[in-house]
Amino acid sequence: MSRLQGAGTGMWALRLPALLLLLAGVALLLWQGDARGWFGSRTATVDDVLQVTFRPVDAATGRRLADVRVNCFMRGREQACSQVRDGRSLLLTIAVAVRRSEQRGLFTRHSSHIIGADDLPIHLMFIAPDYDRLVHSYRLGELAALATAGEQRVELTQSTAPDGPGSGHAGAEGSEGASGSTEAGSGLHAGETVDE
């Protein structure tokens, strides 16, 4: 009797790894078949957010700027993005809401593209005190590429017109301190303002 029990246990010891290997092979086949579209796919529309990070700098000195903000606009939308400011690193991140069309299988996403990626451009206006306004225009597809490329350098040119629109000058008095002086030991970054 003990001989029969030992034979049965040994048979299961041989069959269990083969069964597990067979199950793993079937799961891999299902996953690969789904990824290749063998079982069909369905289209889904999902909301997404593109986040693009900019590093605003002074065009002449290359020094990072503080107090830079961005306005995003496009035809039909005056506020086309929101912005997140990290005061420590002086980086500026914008978030743009988009809609994606996705081809999905049972387990995997086959493809994805932004709806209207090549349609109307979105305009980003960078504004800093004592600097000229700078406008860059992008299609949504270009912004998606920038979102994966890492931080983008934006060079702002110091304004030559005192008290001009958007110049950030409070007046002639004290404008030297507000111009973003970067003298040694001042502790100011270009673009910062000083309240006197």
C-alpha positions as CSV (number, residue, x, y, z in Angstrom):
1,M,0.0,0.0,0.0
2,S,2.8,2.4,0.9
3,R,4.4,1.6,-2.5
4,L,1.3,2.8,-4.4
5,Q,1.1,6.0,-2.4
6,G,4.7,6.8,-3.1
7,A,4.2,6.2,-6.8
8,G,1.2,8.6,-6.9
9,T,3.1,11.4,-5.1
10,G,6.0,11.1,-7.5
11,M,3.7,11.3,-10.5
12,W,2.3,14.6,-9.3
13,A,5.8,15.9,-8.6
14,L,6.5,15.4,-12.3
15,R,3.2,16.7,-13.6
16,L,3.0,19.9,-11.5
17,P,6.0,21.7,-13.1
18,A,4.7,20.7,-16.5
19,L,1.2,22.0,-15.7
20,L,2.7,25.3,-14.4
21,L,4.8,25.6,-17.5
22,L,1.8,25.0,-19.7
23,L,-0.3,27.6,-17.9
24,A,2.5,30.2,-18.2
25,G,2.8,29.4,-21.9
26,V,-1.0,29.9,-22.4
27,A,-0.9,33.2,-20.4
28,L,2.0,34.4,-22.5
29,L,0.3,33.5,-25.7
30,L,-2.9,35.3,-24.6
31,W,-0.9,38.4,-23.7
32,Q,1.1,38.4,-27.0
33,G,-2.1,37.8,-29.0
34,D,-3.8,40.7,-27.3
35,A,-0.8,43.0,-27.9
36,R,-0.8,42.1,-31.6
37,G,-4.6,42.6,-31.9
38,W,-5.4,38.9,-32.7
39,F,-8.6,39.2,-30.5
40,G,-9.7,42.5,-31.9
41,S,-9.7,45.9,-30.2
42,R,-12.0,48.7,-29.2
43,T,-11.7,52.5,-29.4
44,A,-11.9,54.5,-26.2
45,T,-11.7,58.2,-25.6
46,V,-10.0,59.2,-22.3
47,D,-9.0,62.5,-20.7
48,D,-5.3,63.1,-20.1
49,V,-3.0,65.9,-19.0
50,L,0.2,67.0,-20.7
51,Q,2.8,68.4,-18.3
52,V,5.6,70.4,-19.8
53,T,8.4,71.9,-17.7
54,F,10.2,75.1,-18.6
55,R,13.4,76.7,-17.2
56,P,13.1,80.4,-17.7
57,V,16.5,82.1,-18.0
58,D,17.9,85.6,-18.8
59,A,18.9,85.6,-22.5
60,A,22.1,87.6,-21.8
61,T,23.5,85.9,-18.7
62,G,21.8,82.5,-18.6
63,R,20.8,83.0,-15.0
64,R,17.5,81.4,-13.9
65,L,14.6,83.8,-13.5
66,A,12.1,84.0,-10.6
67,D,8.6,85.4,-10.8
68,V,7.9,84.2,-14.3
69,R,4.4,83.2,-15.2
70,V,2.8,81.9,-18.3
71,N,-0.5,82.6,-20.0
72,C,-1.8,79.9,-22.4
73,F,-4.4,80.7,-24.9
74,M,-5.9,79.4,-28.2
75,R,-8.9,80.2,-30.3
76,G,-12.0,79.6,-28.2
77,R,-10.1,79.1,-24.9
78,E,-8.5,82.0,-23.0
79,Q,-7.1,79.8,-20.2
80,A,-5.8,76.8,-22.1
81,C,-3.5,75.6,-19.3
82,S,-2.7,75.8,-15.6
83,Q,0.7,76.4,-14.1
84,V,2.6,74.9,-11.2
85,R,5.6,76.8,-9.8
86,D,8.4,75.2,-7.9
87,G,10.0,78.2,-6.1
88,R,13.1,76.2,-5.0
89,S,14.2,75.1,-8.5
90,L,12.8,78.1,-10.4
91,L,11.1,75.7,-12.8
92,L,7.7,76.4,-14.3
93,T,5.4,73.5,-15.2
94,I,2.3,73.9,-17.3
95,A,-0.5,71.4,-17.4
96,V,-2.7,71.2,-20.6
97,A,-5.9,69.1,-20.6
98,V,-6.2,66.9,-23.7
99,R,-8.4,64.1,-25.0
100,R,-6.8,60.9,-26.3
101,S,-8.3,58.3,-28.6
102,E,-6.9,54.9,-27.7
103,Q,-7.2,51.5,-29.3
104,R,-7.4,48.9,-26.5
105,G,-7.4,45.2,-26.5
106,L,-8.4,42.9,-23.6
107,F,-5.3,43.6,-21.5
108,T,-3.1,46.1,-23.4
109,R,-3.3,49.5,-25.1
110,H,-2.4,49.1,-28.8
111,S,-2.1,52.8,-29.8
112,S,-2.9,56.2,-28.6
113,H,-3.1,59.7,-30.2
114,I,-4.2,63.1,-29.0
115,I,-7.5,64.2,-30.6
116,G,-6.8,67.5,-32.5
117,A,-3.0,67.2,-32.2
118,D,-2.4,69.1,-35.4
119,D,-5.4,71.5,-35.2
120,L,-5.3,75.0,-33.7
121,P,-2.0,76.1,-32.1
122,I,-1.8,76.8,-28.4
123,H,0.2,80.0,-27.6
124,L,2.3,80.3,-24.5
125,M,3.1,83.8,-23.3
126,F,6.0,84.0,-20.8
127,I,5.7,87.1,-18.6
128,A,8.3,88.3,-16.1
129,P,8.8,91.7,-14.4
130,D,11.3,93.9,-16.4
131,Y,11.5,91.4,-19.3
132,D,9.9,91.5,-22.7
133,R,7.0,89.2,-23.1
134,L,7.9,86.1,-25.1
135,V,5.3,84.0,-27.1
136,H,5.8,80.5,-28.3
137,S,3.2,78.7,-30.4
138,Y,2.9,74.9,-30.4
139,R,0.5,72.3,-31.7
140,L,-0.7,69.8,-29.1
141,G,1.3,67.0,-30.7
142,E,4.5,69.2,-30.3
143,L,3.6,69.8,-26.6
144,A,3.2,66.0,-26.1
145,A,6.8,65.5,-27.5
146,L,8.1,68.3,-25.2
147,A,6.4,66.6,-22.2
148,T,8.5,63.5,-22.7
149,A,11.7,65.4,-23.6
150,G,12.4,66.9,-20.2
151,E,12.7,70.5,-19.1
152,Q,12.8,73.2,-21.9
153,R,14.9,76.3,-21.7
154,V,13.2,79.6,-22.4
155,E,15.3,82.7,-22.8
156,L,13.7,86.0,-21.9
157,T,15.2,89.4,-23.0
158,Q,15.5,92.2,-20.5
159,S,13.1,95.1,-21.4
160,T,14.6,98.3,-22.8
161,A,11.3,100.3,-22.5
162,P,10.8,101.6,-18.9
163,D,7.2,101.7,-17.8
164,G,6.1,99.9,-21.0
165,P,3.2,97.5,-20.9
166,G,4.1,94.4,-19.0
167,S,7.5,95.8,-18.1
168,G,6.9,95.4,-14.4
169,H,8.5,98.8,-13.5
170,A,6.9,100.5,-10.6
171,G,8.4,103.8,-11.6
172,A,11.7,105.4,-12.2
173,E,12.5,105.5,-8.5
174,G,13.9,102.2,-7.3
175,S,13.8,100.7,-10.8
176,E,17.5,99.7,-10.4
177,G,16.6,97.3,-7.6
178,A,13.6,96.0,-9.5
179,S,15.5,95.4,-12.7
180,G,16.8,92.1,-11.4
181,S,20.3,93.3,-10.4
182,T,22.6,90.3,-9.9
183,E,25.5,92.0,-8.1
184,A,27.6,89.7,-6.0
185,G,26.1,89.2,-2.6
186,S,22.7,90.7,-3.5
187,G,21.0,87.3,-3.4
188,L,18.6,88.3,-6.1
189,H,17.8,86.3,-9.2
190,A,17.1,88.2,-12.5
191,G,13.4,88.9,-12.7
192,E,12.8,89.2,-9.0
193,T,11.4,92.4,-7.6
194,V,12.3,94.3,-4.4
195,D,9.7,96.0,-2.4
196,E,11.0,99.2,-0.9
